Amino acid sequence: MEKRSQQAPGSPRRPPPSEEIEEETSPRRTKLLSDIYETCNFIMLEPENFETAVKHKVWVQAMEEEIKMIEKNNTWELADRPKDKEVIGVKWIYKTKLNADGSIQKHKARLIAKGYSQLPGIDYTETFAPVARLDTIRALIAIATNKKWKIYQMDVKSAFLNGYIDEEIYVEQPQGFMAKGSEEKVLRLKKALYGLKQAPRAWYSRIDKYFMDRGFRRSLSEPTHYIKSQGNDTLIVSLYVDDLIYTGNNEKMIQDFKEDMMKTFEMSDLGLMHFFLGIEIKQEKEGIFICQRKYTETLLKKFKMESCKTVTTPLVTGEKYEKEDGSQKVDGSMYRSLIGSLLYLTATRPDIMFATCLLSRFMQSPSQVHYASAKMILRYLRGTKDYGIWYKSTNDAKLVGYTDSDWAGSVDDMKSTSGYTFSLRSGIFSWASKKQATVAQSSAEAEYIAAAATSNQTTWLRRILEDMGEKQEEPTTIYYDNKSAIAITTT
């Protein structure tokens, strides 16, 4: 089985023990002026309310841009306040968007409707809207690498404002931008507004119709995945809400698609895919490397572990955890924040998946033991922050799976934990670690349950790969190491 994470080419090596920085509990004698500025500046950069934001020019400009975009999309019209309909309130929220290197990309002000006051069956009906799974995104990267295709990226500006709605909905005029002489009037929506229950569904319906009208085929296994074929030419698009990545073997086909998208919607052309959903992507001649180095550094800084000593494993080998271990309880909100952040990091770090998922079982009432173990993962990350996944081209893109499980690893309920990984004989692109739903009576049963879950994932992955032109002609081999379980599954 190949290594699950690899160090970026040319990345700095971990310093020897003699050069390691002191433990984070040691007093720091100096504090960089940039650190102080960054802390204070970010408090100002994301104001909590309109009264604070209106004092800063950058946020006033951001709100003006949002109103211009709404009006350009013909989202609403002035109307008299209805007597038989509830008028929904609106509010401003503010977000500072960052680049991959942590620098400021833009200040974004978003006007949202207070959708929590909507009534089902009256103000909305359908609300579900799919998003692409990370497994699909990584599979696309693996396939594009194998075929030596470049991957491009675009962003739809104010995507939800493009969705059409069928319901009659009224909202209040936004604070700071009321129509002069018509302050008592309200706004009747023609299109969706952020915050509405049906806004995601309305946007997905609009973008889905766009693709289907232009000859794309929607994947049956991943409804945000679209494929267009013209002879031997292929264009693949994957949609994650308002972010699109696309690749193919025909540059003219790719260029025509981009130009048509930019004519139909307000788009940001981001060029080659380099930073997507917090993941850093480096497209090189030999392959594609993905990592979350900047996110790891930010995470270490958030929990004051940027100067901690490193360890070589995420958890102590063989350590058992239980809900009531006799140690003192800790702040649950801080623990949940840490585990949630680590779970997001597993998007490119399968090596911490088991440890993070194991510790996530204690978020309701964490103890000092649980928190210390979570911080051990941070220590491991500090020494491996350059790690990620390297996808390289191969002549034999066979889907291969590996699975394993423990037996009665959970002290509290004696349930076992399953895990699996998949690759196309290059970097792995699909992985999971999950506690089993039933109590296995033997190690063979635990391994068999894990193999069954892996087989289910195999079926789905084969369909996705076939949609993307990487059909698996032969049965997929799944490797596991329990002879009894192998005998059960092969007889």
C-alpha positions as CSV (number, residue, x, y, z in Angstrom):
1,M,0.0,0.0,0.0
2,E,1.5,3.3,-0.9
3,K,2.1,6.2,1.5
4,R,-1.0,8.1,2.4
5,S,0.7,11.5,2.4
6,Q,3.8,12.8,0.9
7,Q,6.0,15.9,1.4
8,A,5.9,18.6,-1.3
9,P,8.9,18.6,-3.6
10,G,11.6,21.0,-2.3
11,S,9.7,21.7,0.9
12,P,11.8,22.4,4.0
13,R,12.8,19.5,6.2
14,R,11.8,19.2,9.8
15,P,14.6,20.8,12.0
16,P,16.7,18.4,14.2
17,P,15.7,18.3,17.9
18,S,18.4,20.7,18.9
19,E,16.8,23.4,16.7
20,E,13.2,22.9,17.8
21,I,11.4,25.9,19.3
22,E,10.5,25.9,23.0
23,E,7.3,24.3,24.3
24,E,4.2,26.6,23.8
25,T,3.8,26.8,27.6
26,S,7.1,28.6,27.9
27,P,6.8,32.4,28.2
28,R,7.5,34.3,25.0
29,R,9.8,37.2,25.5
30,T,8.8,39.1,22.4
31,K,5.7,39.5,20.2
32,L,5.9,40.5,16.6
33,L,4.3,43.8,15.7
34,S,2.7,42.1,12.7
35,D,1.0,39.6,15.0
36,I,-0.4,42.4,17.1
37,Y,-1.6,44.3,14.0
38,E,-3.1,41.2,12.5
39,T,-5.2,40.4,15.6
40,C,-6.5,44.0,15.9
41,N,-7.0,44.4,12.2
42,F,-9.1,41.3,11.8
43,I,-11.4,42.3,14.6
44,M,-12.0,45.5,12.6
45,L,-12.1,43.7,9.2
46,E,-15.2,41.6,10.0
47,P,-17.6,43.9,11.8
48,E,-20.6,42.3,13.6
49,N,-23.2,44.9,12.6
50,F,-24.0,47.7,10.2
51,E,-23.3,50.5,12.7
52,T,-19.7,49.3,13.0
53,A,-19.2,48.6,9.2
54,V,-20.5,52.0,8.1
55,K,-17.6,53.7,9.8
56,H,-15.1,52.0,7.5
57,K,-14.8,53.0,3.8
58,V,-13.9,49.4,2.6
59,W,-17.1,48.1,4.0
60,V,-19.3,50.9,2.7
61,Q,-17.8,50.1,-0.8
62,A,-18.5,46.4,-0.3
63,M,-22.2,47.1,0.6
64,E,-22.5,49.4,-2.4
65,E,-21.1,46.7,-4.7
66,E,-23.6,44.2,-3.2
67,I,-26.6,46.5,-3.9
68,K,-25.4,47.1,-7.4
69,M,-25.1,43.4,-8.1
70,I,-28.6,42.8,-6.7
71,E,-30.1,45.6,-8.8
72,K,-28.2,44.4,-11.9
73,N,-29.7,41.0,-11.5
74,N,-33.2,42.6,-11.2
75,T,-33.7,40.7,-7.9
76,W,-36.5,42.9,-6.5
77,E,-38.9,45.8,-7.0
78,L,-40.4,48.3,-4.7
79,A,-43.9,47.5,-3.5
80,D,-46.5,48.5,-1.0
81,R,-46.4,46.7,2.3
82,P,-48.8,43.7,2.0
83,K,-51.6,43.3,4.5
84,D,-51.9,39.5,4.1
85,K,-48.2,38.5,3.8
86,E,-45.4,38.4,6.4
87,V,-42.5,40.7,5.4
88,I,-39.1,39.1,6.0
89,G,-36.4,41.1,7.6
90,V,-32.8,41.5,6.2
91,K,-29.4,42.0,7.6
92,W,-25.8,42.6,6.5
93,I,-23.0,40.2,7.2
94,Y,-19.4,40.8,6.5
95,K,-16.5,38.5,5.5
96,T,-12.9,39.0,4.6
97,K,-11.8,36.6,1.8
98,L,-8.2,35.5,1.9
99,N,-5.8,34.2,-0.7
100,A,-3.9,30.9,-0.4
101,D,-1.0,32.8,1.2
102,G,-3.2,34.4,3.8
103,S,-3.2,37.9,2.2
104,I,-6.5,39.7,1.8
105,Q,-8.3,39.0,-1.5
106,K,-11.4,41.2,-1.0
107,H,-13.9,42.5,1.6
108,K,-17.3,41.0,1.0
109,A,-20.6,42.4,2.3
110,R,-23.6,40.1,1.9
111,L,-27.3,41.1,2.3
112,I,-29.2,38.1,3.6
113,A,-32.9,37.5,4.3
114,K,-33.8,36.3,7.7
115,G,-35.1,33.0,6.4
116,Y,-35.7,31.5,9.8
117,S,-39.0,33.4,9.8
118,Q,-40.3,31.7,6.6
119,L,-43.2,29.3,6.9
120,P,-43.0,25.9,5.1
121,G,-45.7,25.4,2.5
122,I,-46.3,29.1,2.3
123,D,-43.0,30.9,1.8
124,Y,-41.1,27.8,0.4
125,T,-41.5,24.2,-0.6
126,E,-38.3,22.5,-2.0
127,T,-35.0,23.4,-0.3
128,F,-32.6,20.6,-1.1
129,A,-29.6,21.4,-3.3
130,P,-26.6,19.0,-3.8
131,V,-22.9,19.9,-3.6
132,A,-20.0,17.9,-4.9
133,R,-18.3,15.5,-2.6
134,L,-14.6,16.0,-1.9
135,D,-14.1,12.4,-3.1
136,T,-15.4,13.5,-6.5
137,I,-13.2,16.6,-6.6
138,R,-10.1,14.5,-5.8
139,A,-11.1,11.9,-8.3
140,L,-11.3,14.6,-11.0
141,I,-7.8,15.7,-10.0
142,A,-6.5,12.2,-10.2
143,I,-8.0,11.6,-13.6
144,A,-6.9,15.0,-15.0
145,T,-3.4,14.2,-13.8
146,N,-3.4,10.8,-15.4
147,K,-4.6,12.3,-18.7
148,K,-2.2,15.3,-18.4
149,W,-5.1,17.7,-18.5
150,K,-5.0,21.2,-17.0
151,I,-7.7,22.1,-14.4
152,Y,-9.3,25.5,-14.5
153,Q,-11.4,27.4,-12.0
154,M,-14.2,30.0,-12.1
155,D,-16.4,31.6,-9.5
156,V,-20.0,32.8,-10.0
157,K,-20.5,36.2,-8.4
158,S,-23.6,36.4,-6.1
159,A,-24.7,33.0,-7.4
160,F,-27.9,32.8,-5.3
161,L,-29.2,36.0,-6.8
162,N,-29.5,34.2,-10.2
163,G,-32.1,31.7,-8.9
164,Y,-35.8,32.1,-9.9
165,I,-38.5,31.7,-7.2
166,D,-42.2,30.9,-7.6
167,E,-43.4,32.1,-4.2
168,E,-44.6,35.6,-3.4
169,I,-42.0,37.0,-1.0
170,Y,-41.5,40.4,0.5
171,V,-38.5,41.7,2.4
172,E,-37.7,44.9,4.2
173,Q,-35.5,47.5,2.6
174,P,-31.8,47.1,3.6
175,Q,-30.4,49.3,6.3
176,G,-28.5,52.3,4.8
177,F,-30.0,51.8,1.3
178,M,-33.6,52.7,1.7
179,A,-35.3,54.4,-1.3
180,K,-35.6,58.1,-0.6
181,G,-39.3,59.2,-0.3
182,S,-40.4,55.5,-0.2
183,E,-39.0,54.4,3.2
184,E,-42.4,52.9,4.2
185,K,-42.4,50.5,1.2
186,V,-41.0,47.0,1.0
187,L,-39.3,44.9,-1.7
188,R,-41.0,42.2,-3.6
189,L,-38.5,39.5,-4.7
190,K,-38.3,38.4,-8.3
191,K,-35.3,36.2,-7.7
192,A,-33.8,34.5,-4.7
193,L,-31.9,36.3,-2.0
194,Y,-29.2,34.9,0.3
195,G,-30.7,33.5,3.5
196,L,-34.0,32.3,2.0
197,K,-34.7,28.7,2.6
198,Q,-35.2,28.0,-1.1
199,A,-32.2,30.1,-2.3
200,P,-29.8,27.1,-2.7
201,R,-32.4,25.1,-4.6
202,A,-33.3,28.0,-6.9
203,W,-29.6,28.5,-7.8
204,Y,-29.0,24.8,-8.4
205,S,-32.1,24.6,-10.6
206,R,-30.9,27.5,-12.7
207,I,-27.3,26.3,-13.2
208,D,-28.5,22.7,-13.8
209,K,-30.8,24.0,-16.6
210,Y,-27.9,25.9,-18.0
211,F,-25.8,22.8,-18.4
212,M,-28.5,20.6,-19.7
213,D,-29.6,23.1,-22.3
214,R,-26.0,23.2,-23.6
215,G,-25.7,19.4,-24.2
216,F,-24.0,18.4,-20.9
217,R,-24.9,15.1,-19.3
218,R,-25.5,15.1,-15.6
219,S,-23.8,12.3,-13.6
220,L,-26.4,9.9,-12.1
221,S,-24.1,9.3,-9.1
222,E,-23.0,12.9,-8.5
223,P,-25.7,15.5,-9.5
224,T,-23.2,18.4,-9.5
225,H,-21.0,16.7,-12.0
226,Y,-21.5,17.5,-15.7
227,I,-19.8,15.9,-18.7
228,K,-20.0,17.0,-22.4
229,S,-18.6,14.8,-25.2
230,Q,-18.1,15.7,-28.8
231,G,-16.5,12.8,-30.7
232,N,-13.2,12.2,-28.9
233,D,-13.3,15.5,-27.1
234,T,-14.4,15.7,-23.5
235,L,-15.2,18.6,-21.1
236,I,-15.9,17.8,-17.4
237,V,-17.3,20.4,-14.9
238,S,-17.7,20.0,-11.2
239,L,-19.8,22.4,-9.2
240,Y,-19.5,23.3,-5.5
241,V,-22.3,25.9,-4.9
242,D,-20.8,28.9,-6.8
243,D,-17.3,27.5,-7.4
244,L,-16.6,25.6,-10.6
245,I,-13.6,23.6,-11.7
246,Y,-13.4,22.3,-15.3
247,T,-11.0,20.3,-17.4
248,G,-10.8,18.5,-20.7
249,N,-8.7,17.6,-23.7
250,N,-9.8,20.3,-26.1
251,E,-8.6,23.8,-25.4
252,K,-11.1,25.4,-27.8
253,M,-14.0,23.5,-26.1
254,I,-12.7,24.8,-22.7
255,Q,-12.4,28.4,-24.0
256,D,-15.9,28.3,-25.6
257,F,-17.4,27.1,-22.3
258,K,-15.7,29.8,-20.3
259,E,-16.8,32.6,-22.6
260,D,-20.4,31.3,-22.6
261,M,-20.4,31.2,-18.8
262,M,-19.1,34.7,-18.6
263,K,-21.8,35.9,-21.0
264,T,-24.6,34.3,-19.0
265,F,-23.5,35.0,-15.5
266,E,-21.3,37.5,-13.7
267,M,-18.1,35.4,-13.3
268,S,-14.6,35.6,-11.9
269,D,-12.1,33.8,-14.1
270,L,-9.5,32.4,-11.7
271,G,-7.3,30.7,-14.3
272,L,-5.6,27.5,-13.4
273,M,-7.0,25.8,-10.3
274,H,-4.7,26.8,-7.5
275,F,-6.9,27.4,-4.4
276,F,-10.2,25.6,-4.0
277,L,-12.3,25.2,-0.9
278,G,-9.3,26.0,1.3
279,I,-7.1,23.5,-0.5
280,E,-3.9,24.6,-2.2
281,I,-3.3,23.0,-5.6
282,K,0.1,23.0,-7.4
283,Q,-0.2,21.9,-11.0
284,E,3.2,20.8,-12.3
285,K,4.4,19.0,-15.4
286,E,4.9,15.7,-13.5
287,G,1.6,15.8,-11.7
288,I,-0.6,17.7,-9.2
289,F,0.1,18.2,-5.5
290,I,-2.7,19.2,-3.1
291,C,-2.2,20.3,0.5
292,Q,-3.5,22.7,3.2
293,R,-0.2,24.1,4.5
294,K,-1.6,27.6,5.1
295,Y,-4.7,26.3,6.8
296,T,-2.5,24.2,9.1
297,E,-0.3,27.2,10.0
298,T,-3.5,29.2,10.8
299,L,-4.9,26.3,12.9
300,L,-1.6,26.0,14.9
301,K,-1.6,29.7,15.5
302,K,-5.3,29.7,16.6
303,F,-4.6,27.2,19.3
304,K,-1.2,28.7,20.3
305,M,0.7,25.7,19.1
306,E,2.8,27.3,16.4
307,S,5.9,26.8,18.5
308,C,5.1,23.4,20.1
309,K,7.4,20.4,20.0
310,T,6.6,17.9,17.3
311,V,5.8,14.2,17.5
312,T,6.0,11.4,14.9
313,T,2.4,10.0,15.2
314,P,-1.0,11.7,15.6
315,L,-1.9,9.5,18.6
316,V,-0.1,7.2,21.0
317,T,-0.2,3.7,19.5
318,G,-2.6,1.4,21.3
319,E,-4.2,4.1,23.4
320,K,-7.8,3.5,24.5
321,Y,-10.2,6.3,25.1
322,E,-13.5,6.3,27.0
323,K,-16.2,8.9,27.8
324,E,-15.5,8.8,31.6
325,D,-11.8,8.4,32.1
326,G,-11.6,10.0,35.5
327,S,-9.9,13.2,34.4
328,Q,-11.3,16.7,34.7
329,K,-13.7,18.0,32.1
330,V,-12.5,20.8,29.7
331,D,-14.2,23.6,27.8
332,G,-16.5,21.8,25.3
333,S,-16.7,24.7,22.9
334,M,-12.9,24.9,22.5
335,Y,-12.6,21.2,22.0
336,R,-15.4,21.1,19.4
337,S,-13.8,24.0,17.6
338,L,-10.5,22.1,17.5
339,I,-12.0,18.8,16.3
340,G,-14.1,20.6,13.7
341,S,-11.0,22.3,12.3
342,L,-9.1,19.0,12.2
343,L,-12.0,17.3,10.4
344,Y,-11.7,20.0,7.7
345,L,-8.0,19.3,7.4
346,T,-8.7,15.7,6.6
347,A,-9.6,16.9,3.1
348,T,-5.9,16.4,2.2
349,R,-4.6,14.7,5.2
350,P,-5.8,11.1,5.5
351,D,-3.1,10.4,7.9
352,I,-5.0,12.2,10.7
353,M,-8.4,10.8,9.7
354,F,-8.6,8.0,12.2
355,A,-7.2,10.0,15.1
356,T,-9.6,12.9,14.4
357,C,-12.7,10.8,14.0
358,L,-11.9,8.8,17.1
359,L,-11.6,12.0,19.2
360,S,-14.8,13.4,17.6
361,R,-16.8,10.8,19.6
362,F,-16.2,12.8,22.8
363,M,-17.3,16.3,21.8
364,Q,-20.3,16.3,24.1
365,S,-18.3,16.1,27.3
366,P,-14.5,16.1,26.6
367,S,-11.9,15.5,29.3
368,Q,-8.3,16.7,29.7
369,V,-7.2,13.3,28.3
370,H,-9.2,13.9,25.1
371,Y,-8.0,17.5,24.8
372,A,-4.4,16.6,25.3
373,S,-4.7,13.9,22.6
374,A,-6.3,16.4,20.2
375,K,-3.3,18.7,20.9
376,M,-1.0,15.8,20.1
377,I,-2.5,15.8,16.6
378,L,-1.5,19.5,16.4
379,R,2.1,18.6,17.4
380,Y,2.2,16.0,14.7
381,L,0.8,18.6,12.2
382,R,3.5,21.1,13.1
383,G,6.2,18.6,12.0
384,T,4.3,17.6,8.8
385,K,2.6,20.8,7.7
386,D,4.1,20.4,4.2
387,Y,2.5,17.0,3.7
388,G,-0.2,16.5,1.2
389,I,-1.1,14.2,-1.7
390,W,0.9,13.9,-4.9
391,Y,-1.0,12.7,-8.0
392,K,1.2,11.6,-10.9
393,S,0.4,10.2,-14.3
394,T,0.3,6.4,-14.7
395,N,-0.2,4.1,-17.6
396,D,-2.3,1.7,-15.4
397,A,-5.1,3.8,-13.9
398,K,-6.7,0.9,-12.1
399,L,-9.0,1.5,-9.1
400,V,-7.5,-0.2,-6.1
401,G,-9.0,-0.3,-2.6
402,Y,-7.5,-1.1,0.9
403,T,-9.6,-1.7,4.0
404,D,-8.9,-2.6,7.6
405,S,-10.6,-2.5,11.0
406,D,-9.9,-2.9,14.6
407,W,-12.0,-5.2,16.9
408,A,-14.0,-3.8,19.8
409,G,-11.8,-0.7,19.8
410,S,-14.4,1.4,21.5
411,V,-14.2,0.9,25.3
412,D,-17.7,2.4,25.9
413,D,-19.8,0.1,23.6
414,M,-17.3,-2.5,22.2
415,K,-17.9,-1.5,18.6
416,S,-15.2,-1.7,16.0
417,T,-13.9,1.0,13.6
418,S,-13.7,0.5,9.8
419,G,-11.4,2.3,7.4
420,Y,-10.6,2.3,3.7
421,T,-8.6,4.1,1.0
422,F,-8.8,4.1,-2.8
423,S,-6.3,5.2,-5.5
424,L,-5.8,5.0,-9.2
425,R,-2.3,3.6,-8.6
426,S,-1.2,7.1,-7.7
427,G,-2.2,9.4,-4.8
428,I,-5.2,8.2,-2.9
429,F,-8.4,10.2,-3.6
430,S,-11.1,8.5,-1.4
431,W,-10.8,7.6,2.3
432,A,-12.9,7.2,5.4
433,S,-12.8,6.1,9.1
434,K,-16.1,5.2,10.7
435,K,-17.3,3.4,13.8
436,Q,-19.4,0.3,12.9
437,A,-23.1,0.3,13.6
438,T,-23.2,-3.1,15.2
439,V,-21.0,-5.0,17.7
440,A,-18.9,-7.5,15.9
441,Q,-18.6,-10.9,17.6
442,S,-15.1,-11.6,16.2
443,S,-12.3,-9.9,14.4
444,A,-13.4,-11.7,11.2
445,E,-16.9,-10.2,11.5
446,A,-15.4,-6.8,12.1
447,E,-13.2,-7.1,9.0
448,Y,-16.1,-8.5,7.0
449,I,-18.3,-5.4,7.9
450,A,-15.4,-3.1,6.9
451,A,-15.1,-5.0,3.6
452,A,-18.8,-4.6,2.9
453,A,-18.7,-0.9,3.4
454,T,-15.6,-0.7,1.2
455,S,-17.5,-2.6,-1.5
456,N,-20.3,-0.1,-1.4
457,Q,-17.9,2.7,-1.9
458,T,-16.2,0.8,-4.7
459,T,-19.5,0.6,-6.6
460,W,-20.1,4.3,-6.4
461,L,-16.5,5.2,-7.3
462,R,-16.6,2.9,-10.4
463,R,-19.7,4.8,-11.6
464,I,-18.1,8.2,-11.0
465,L,-15.0,7.1,-12.9
466,E,-17.0,5.8,-15.8
467,D,-18.8,9.1,-16.0
468,M,-15.5,10.9,-16.3
469,G,-14.2,8.6,-19.0
470,E,-12.1,6.3,-16.8
471,K,-14.2,3.2,-17.0
472,Q,-12.9,0.2,-15.1
473,E,-12.9,-2.8,-17.4
474,E,-11.9,-5.3,-14.8
475,P,-13.2,-6.1,-11.3
476,T,-11.7,-3.8,-8.6
477,T,-9.4,-5.5,-6.2
478,I,-9.8,-4.7,-2.5
479,Y,-7.0,-5.7,-0.1
480,Y,-7.5,-6.6,3.5
481,D,-5.5,-8.8,5.9
482,N,-8.0,-11.2,7.7
483,K,-8.0,-14.7,6.2
484,S,-11.3,-15.6,7.7
485,A,-13.0,-12.5,6.3
486,I,-11.4,-13.2,2.9
487,A,-12.8,-16.7,3.0
488,I,-16.3,-15.5,3.9
489,T,-16.3,-12.9,1.0
490,T,-14.9,-15.3,-1.6
491,T,-17.0,-18.4,-1.1
